[in-house]
Amino acid sequence: MDKGTKWSDLRRKHGIADPHKVTHWCLGNEMDGPWQIGHMSAVEYGEKAADAARQMRYVDPSLKLIACGSSGPTMPTYLEWDREVLEQCYDYVDAISLHRYFDNTSETGGGDTGKFLALNLSMERQITEVAAVCEYVRGRKRSPKSSGCPSTNGMSGTGARSGAAMDGDRKEAPHLLEEVYNLEDALLVGGLINSLLRNSDRVRVGCLAQLVNVIAPIIDEFKWFLPSDHLLPLQLGAAIRPRCRAGRFAGTRAFLRGAWLWTSSLSRCGRNDQPGRTARFLCSS
């Protein structure tokens, strides 16, 4: 709304006359997690998401709405939650979220660089599995619509995870969960970006969770900020899935036998949609 409501008037009071025009909305966050306030069953959430989507589209039919998918592949309700949610709200949403966090301890047994650098392949498998659930529900509903899988990824570095690192002690802007990242993390992020680009036919949006300070790539100290080594802004074009031959190293399971080289390509059109340049992204482990 331009004006006349509580929040639009507050926005204008802060010097922003025009609406922000946010087009993409997530309908909740990790609602399958018992740690969440308002946690509910998949069917209950799916019904609520469908109702919210209907009401939001009455206001703006052009919105892109994302249902809340599983918090991760280790959840006991993984994929079952996604199926039950989509069975309730498939016709009203554009996509279902896919979350994944990575660290070099719990998933690799601790400190195994080879296994850690292959974890982008486990995300590719997760994308395939969630997309399969979308297709299953689509088939059950005889729907012509294809749903995407927005992906949110988080990285865990080597920072403290307990005690003062988790307790702000009621201070203003305390230093909490400020992770320390290294070249291992940067290489994995390169592999993850390549994986997202290679699966961009189903991944509609790719996000990095927690951008500032808390397990984040940007450290902000009021008057300055320090970008981490794995923060890389990209201007994207049309994704191309290239073929590449490379040797492999052993991962944690058969599907995690990682390649020494991961690649993806983008083609950007020039002026008046004339052929432009093709960029190839290589990540070597």
VMD Tcl script that draws the C-alpha trace (Angstrom):
set ca {
  {0.00 0.00 0.00}
  {1.26 3.50 -0.82}
  {-0.16 5.06 2.34}
  {-3.04 4.92 4.79}
  {-2.04 1.85 6.79}
  {0.06 1.57 9.96}
  {3.10 0.11 8.23}
  {2.95 2.19 5.04}
  {2.72 5.36 7.12}
  {5.69 4.21 9.22}
  {7.68 3.58 6.04}
  {6.87 7.06 4.78}
  {7.83 8.49 8.18}
  {11.29 6.99 7.67}
  {11.64 8.77 4.33}
  {10.62 6.00 1.92}
  {7.59 7.20 -0.01}
  {7.11 4.26 -2.38}
  {6.39 0.65 -1.36}
  {9.32 -1.78 -1.43}
  {7.40 -3.99 -3.87}
  {8.63 -7.28 -2.42}
  {7.57 -9.93 -4.92}
  {8.74 -13.19 -3.29}
  {7.32 -14.31 0.07}
  {8.09 -17.38 2.16}
  {5.01 -18.61 4.01}
  {6.71 -19.38 7.31}
  {10.14 -20.81 8.09}
  {11.12 -24.37 9.02}
  {7.68 -25.13 10.41}
  {8.51 -28.84 10.56}
  {10.96 -28.08 13.38}
  {9.71 -28.57 16.96}
  {11.96 -25.63 17.95}
  {9.73 -23.23 16.03}
  {7.07 -21.12 17.73}
  {3.82 -22.17 16.08}
  {5.11 -25.61 15.06}
  {2.30 -27.73 13.63}
  {1.71 -30.83 11.56}
  {2.31 -30.81 7.82}
  {-1.39 -30.98 6.99}
  {-2.21 -28.11 9.36}
  {0.58 -26.00 7.97}
  {-0.35 -26.80 4.35}
  {-3.94 -25.69 4.96}
  {-2.77 -22.48 6.64}
  {-0.30 -21.78 3.81}
  {-3.05 -22.27 1.22}
  {-5.32 -19.85 3.09}
  {-2.55 -17.26 3.44}
  {-1.68 -17.59 -0.24}
  {-5.27 -17.00 -1.31}
  {-5.54 -13.87 0.82}
  {-2.18 -12.50 -0.37}
  {-3.10 -13.01 -4.02}
  {-6.31 -11.05 -3.50}
  {-4.07 -8.08 -2.72}
  {-1.45 -8.75 -5.41}
  {-1.95 -11.58 -7.94}
  {1.63 -11.23 -9.21}
  {3.27 -12.40 -5.96}
  {5.55 -15.43 -5.94}
  {4.76 -17.56 -2.87}
  {6.98 -20.26 -1.40}
  {5.67 -22.98 0.89}
  {7.82 -24.10 3.80}
  {9.63 -27.35 3.01}
  {11.71 -29.61 5.21}
  {14.39 -27.99 7.37}
  {16.91 -30.48 6.04}
  {17.45 -34.08 4.94}
  {18.21 -35.24 8.50}
  {14.68 -34.45 9.72}
  {12.67 -37.61 10.50}
  {9.79 -36.26 8.39}
  {12.00 -35.32 5.41}
  {10.11 -35.53 2.08}
  {6.98 -36.82 3.86}
  {6.49 -33.29 5.23}
  {7.02 -31.81 1.75}
  {4.50 -34.18 0.18}
  {1.79 -33.57 2.77}
  {2.29 -29.79 2.61}
  {2.10 -29.69 -1.19}
  {-1.00 -31.87 -1.23}
  {-2.75 -29.08 0.67}
  {-1.38 -25.96 -1.04}
  {0.13 -27.00 -4.41}
  {-2.42 -25.01 -6.42}
  {-1.74 -21.80 -4.47}
  {2.07 -21.62 -4.24}
  {4.87 -21.33 -6.77}
  {7.56 -23.33 -5.01}
  {8.59 -25.14 -1.85}
  {11.72 -24.24 0.11}
  {14.78 -26.44 0.44}
  {17.17 -25.79 3.34}
  {20.67 -27.12 3.89}
  {23.48 -26.28 6.32}
  {27.04 -27.54 6.05}
  {29.93 -28.04 8.45}
  {33.07 -30.13 8.60}
  {32.17 -31.98 11.80}
  {28.80 -33.71 12.02}
  {28.45 -34.58 8.33}
  {32.04 -35.66 7.72}
  {32.99 -37.24 11.02}
  {35.22 -34.26 11.79}
  {37.95 -32.56 9.81}
  {37.83 -34.60 6.61}
  {38.50 -32.14 3.77}
  {37.75 -34.63 0.99}
  {34.34 -35.50 2.37}
  {33.55 -31.86 3.15}
  {34.29 -30.66 -0.39}
  {31.97 -33.33 -1.81}
  {28.93 -32.16 0.17}
  {27.64 -30.07 -2.74}
  {26.75 -33.42 -4.34}
  {24.52 -34.25 -1.38}
  {22.70 -30.96 -2.00}
  {22.26 -31.94 -5.66}
  {20.71 -35.21 -4.50}
  {18.44 -33.26 -2.14}
  {17.31 -31.03 -5.02}
  {16.51 -34.14 -7.08}
  {14.53 -35.69 -4.21}
  {12.45 -32.58 -3.46}
  {11.80 -32.03 -7.17}
  {10.60 -35.64 -7.38}
  {8.09 -34.96 -4.58}
  {6.86 -31.90 -6.49}
  {6.36 -34.03 -9.59}
  {4.57 -36.71 -7.59}
  {2.06 -34.22 -6.18}
  {1.72 -32.60 -9.58}
  {0.82 -35.96 -11.08}
  {-1.65 -36.78 -8.30}
  {-3.41 -33.45 -8.88}
  {-3.24 -33.68 -12.68}
  {-1.83 -30.16 -12.57}
  {-0.15 -28.46 -15.55}
  {1.89 -26.29 -13.17}
  {5.50 -27.09 -12.31}
  {6.76 -26.07 -8.86}
  {10.31 -24.98 -8.19}
  {12.68 -25.48 -5.25}
  {14.11 -22.28 -3.80}
  {17.28 -23.18 -1.96}
  {18.68 -21.65 1.22}
  {22.20 -22.65 2.25}
  {24.08 -21.97 5.44}
  {27.73 -22.44 6.33}
  {29.17 -23.22 9.74}
  {32.79 -22.25 10.27}
  {35.04 -22.70 13.28}
  {33.49 -20.23 15.71}
  {32.31 -21.08 19.24}
  {28.84 -22.65 19.49}
  {28.03 -22.44 23.20}
  {28.27 -20.24 26.29}
  {28.88 -16.55 25.65}
  {28.77 -17.10 21.87}
  {25.06 -17.93 22.22}
  {24.08 -15.57 25.07}
  {23.91 -11.85 24.36}
  {23.48 -11.06 28.06}
  {20.93 -8.37 27.09}
  {23.63 -6.23 25.45}
  {23.07 -4.11 22.36}
  {24.52 -5.74 19.22}
  {26.53 -8.44 21.04}
  {29.03 -10.61 19.16}
  {27.14 -13.87 18.65}
  {28.08 -16.87 16.51}
  {30.64 -14.95 14.47}
  {32.15 -17.77 12.48}
  {35.69 -17.96 11.14}
  {35.78 -19.27 7.57}
  {38.69 -20.66 5.60}
  {39.65 -21.85 2.11}
  {37.75 -25.14 2.64}
  {34.53 -23.18 3.10}
  {35.21 -21.02 0.04}
  {35.80 -24.11 -2.11}
  {32.60 -25.74 -0.92}
  {30.65 -22.56 -1.64}
  {32.10 -22.59 -5.15}
  {30.85 -26.16 -5.57}
  {27.44 -25.22 -4.15}
  {27.06 -22.30 -6.56}
  {27.95 -24.57 -9.47}
  {25.39 -27.11 -8.23}
  {22.67 -24.46 -8.02}
  {23.44 -23.23 -11.52}
  {23.43 -26.77 -12.92}
  {19.98 -27.32 -11.40}
  {18.51 -23.93 -12.25}
  {15.74 -25.59 -14.23}
  {14.16 -26.42 -10.85}
  {15.93 -24.09 -8.40}
  {14.19 -20.76 -8.91}
  {15.94 -18.81 -6.14}
  {19.23 -19.43 -4.32}
  {19.93 -17.70 -1.01}
  {22.71 -17.67 1.56}
  {21.28 -17.82 5.07}
  {22.30 -15.20 7.64}
  {24.18 -12.56 5.66}
  {25.48 -10.33 8.47}
  {27.42 -11.32 11.62}
  {25.57 -14.45 12.80}
  {27.16 -17.46 10.97}
  {27.51 -14.99 8.11}
  {29.91 -13.95 5.34}
  {29.79 -10.24 6.32}
  {31.14 -8.95 9.62}
  {29.66 -5.55 10.44}
  {30.98 -3.27 13.16}
  {28.68 -0.23 12.88}
  {31.10 1.88 10.81}
  {32.80 -0.80 8.69}
  {32.17 -4.25 7.30}
  {34.42 -7.09 6.26}
  {33.24 -9.49 3.55}
  {34.31 -13.09 3.98}
  {36.30 -15.00 1.38}
  {33.20 -16.87 0.14}
  {31.00 -13.84 -0.51}
  {30.90 -13.43 -4.28}
  {28.21 -11.30 -6.01}
  {27.27 -12.64 -9.43}
  {25.30 -11.17 -12.30}
  {23.61 -14.17 -13.84}
  {22.35 -15.01 -17.29}
  {21.03 -18.19 -18.90}
  {22.50 -21.30 -17.27}
  {24.17 -23.97 -19.38}
  {24.94 -27.46 -18.09}
  {28.39 -28.34 -19.47}
  {29.96 -31.79 -19.67}
  {33.28 -32.19 -17.93}
  {35.56 -35.20 -17.39}
  {37.59 -35.19 -14.21}
  {39.02 -37.64 -11.72}
  {37.18 -38.39 -8.49}
  {38.03 -38.72 -4.83}
  {36.20 -40.80 -2.21}
  {33.38 -39.20 -0.24}
  {31.27 -40.40 2.67}
  {28.94 -42.58 0.59}
  {28.81 -43.79 -2.98}
  {26.86 -40.75 -4.20}
  {29.39 -38.44 -2.57}
  {32.39 -39.51 -4.64}
  {33.46 -36.00 -5.46}
  {35.09 -34.78 -8.65}
  {38.35 -32.85 -8.59}
  {36.72 -30.25 -10.84}
  {33.18 -28.85 -10.81}
  {31.96 -26.54 -13.53}
  {28.93 -24.57 -14.67}
  {28.38 -22.03 -17.44}
  {26.30 -18.91 -18.03}
  {25.41 -17.21 -21.29}
  {24.58 -13.50 -21.18}
  {22.82 -11.81 -24.08}
  {24.19 -8.56 -25.41}
  {22.17 -5.54 -26.48}
  {18.91 -6.21 -28.31}
  {19.16 -9.90 -27.32}
  {22.18 -10.38 -29.56}
  {24.57 -13.23 -28.65}
  {26.77 -12.20 -25.78}
  {29.58 -13.75 -23.78}
  {29.61 -17.15 -22.16}
  {31.19 -17.42 -18.72}
  {32.39 -20.71 -17.26}
  {32.86 -21.16 -13.52}
  {35.42 -23.73 -12.42}
  {35.93 -24.94 -8.88}
  {38.93 -27.19 -8.33}
  {39.30 -29.27 -5.17}
}
mol new
graphics top color blue
foreach p $ca { graphics top sphere $p radius 0.5 }
foreach p [lrange $ca 0 end-1] q [lrange $ca 1 end] { graphics top cylinder $p $q radius 0.2 }
display resetview
